[in-house]
Amino acid sequence: MEKIKMWWSLLSERQRWYGLLVIVGVLGMGGWWLTRPVANPAFPASVPSATQASATSRAGQVATSPTASSSQVASSHDERVFVDVQGAVKHPGLYQFSSTMRIADALKAAGD
C-alpha cells in the first residue's frame, strides 16, 4: 500500500484527476453492466409433447379408429434418434440410435 501512495504522490495533479476519472468511469460501467436489464428469449407459452404432436399430425387416422387408445397412438410414433457426433472422434458423422441409447453409446460408436 505504501508503494501505491508513493507512486500516487509522484503524479502531477492533472494525472491524478485523469486517474480518478478513469476509476470512476470503470466503476460506473461495471455497475451499469451488473444492474442492466437482461432480455429473456421469447419461449412459446407451451410446447406440445411428442405424443400430442404425433396425435395431431395423424388426426384423420385417430378419428377413423374410435377404439384406439392413447397408449397405442403414443407408442406408434418413430422412436429413432439421430445424433450428429463431431469433434475429437475417429469417425464423426450422423448416427441412428433407439430412444433408449445414451450419449456414451454415440461416442463409442464414433470411436472416442
C-alpha positions in Angstrom: 0.0 0.0 0.0 2.9 2.3 0.7 4.2 1.8 -2.8 0.9 2.9 -4.2 0.8 6.0 -2.0 4.4 6.9 -3.1 3.5 6.4 -6.7 0.3 8.5 -6.4 2.3 11.3 -4.8 4.8 11.4 -7.7 2.0 12.0 -10.2 1.1 15.5 -11.2 -2.3 17.0 -10.2 -3.6 16.6 -13.8 -2.6 12.9 -13.9 -4.3 12.3 -10.6 -7.6 13.8 -11.9 -7.4 11.7 -15.1 -6.7 8.6 -13.0 -9.7 9.4 -10.8 -11.9 9.9 -13.8 -10.8 6.5 -15.3 -11.5 4.7 -12.0 -15.0 6.3 -11.6 -15.7 5.5 -15.3 -14.7 1.9 -14.9 -16.7 1.5 -11.6 -19.7 3.2 -13.3 -19.7 1.0 -16.3 -19.3 -2.1 -14.1 -22.3 -1.1 -12.0 -24.3 -0.4 -15.1 -23.3 -3.8 -16.6 -24.4 -5.6 -13.4 -27.7 -3.8 -13.0 -28.8 -3.6 -16.6 -32.0 -5.5 -17.6 -31.3 -8.7 -19.4 -33.6 -9.6 -22.2 -35.0 -13.1 -21.8 -35.5 -15.1 -25.0 -39.2 -15.5 -26.0 -40.3 -19.0 -25.5 -43.6 -20.3 -26.6 -46.3 -20.5 -24.0 -46.5 -24.3 -24.2 -44.6 -26.8 -26.3 -46.7 -29.8 -27.2 -45.2 -33.1 -26.2 -44.2 -35.6 -28.9 -47.3 -37.7 -28.3 -49.5 -34.7 -28.7 -47.7 -33.6 -31.9 -47.9 -37.2 -33.2 -51.6 -37.4 -32.5 -52.5 -34.1 -34.1 -50.4 -34.8 -37.2 -52.4 -38.1 -37.7 -55.8 -36.7 -36.7 -57.5 -38.4 -39.5 -56.1 -41.8 -38.6 -57.1 -41.4 -34.9 -60.6 -40.2 -35.9 -61.3 -43.2 -38.1 -60.4 -45.6 -35.3 -62.6 -44.8 -32.3 -61.3 -47.8 -30.3 -57.6 -46.7 -30.5 -56.4 -45.8 -27.1 -53.9 -43.0 -26.4 -51.2 -45.5 -25.5 -51.5 -47.1 -28.9 -51.1 -43.7 -30.6 -48.2 -42.7 -28.3 -46.3 -45.9 -28.9 -46.8 -45.9 -32.7 -44.5 -42.9 -33.3 -41.0 -43.3 -34.6 -38.6 -43.9 -31.8 -35.4 -43.5 -33.7 -32.9 -40.8 -32.6 -30.4 -39.2 -34.9 -27.2 -37.9 -33.3 -24.6 -35.8 -35.1 -21.3 -36.7 -33.5 -18.5 -34.2 -34.2 -15.2 -33.3 -32.6 -12.4 -35.4 -31.3 -13.7 -38.8 -32.5 -12.3 -41.2 -35.1 -15.5 -41.4 -37.2 -17.6 -38.2 -37.0 -21.0 -38.2 -38.6 -24.7 -38.8 -38.2 -25.6 -41.9 -36.3 -29.0 -43.5 -35.7 -30.0 -44.9 -32.3 -33.0 -46.1 -30.4 -34.5 -43.6 -27.9 -33.1 -45.6 -25.0 -29.4 -45.1 -26.0 -27.2 -42.6 -24.2 -24.5 -40.1 -25.2 -21.8 -42.5 -24.2 -23.2 -45.0 -26.8 -22.9 -42.4 -29.6 -19.3 -41.6 -28.6 -18.4 -45.3 -28.5 -20.0 -45.8 -32.0 -18.0 -42.9 -33.4 -14.7 -44.1 -31.9 -14.0 -41.9 -29.0 
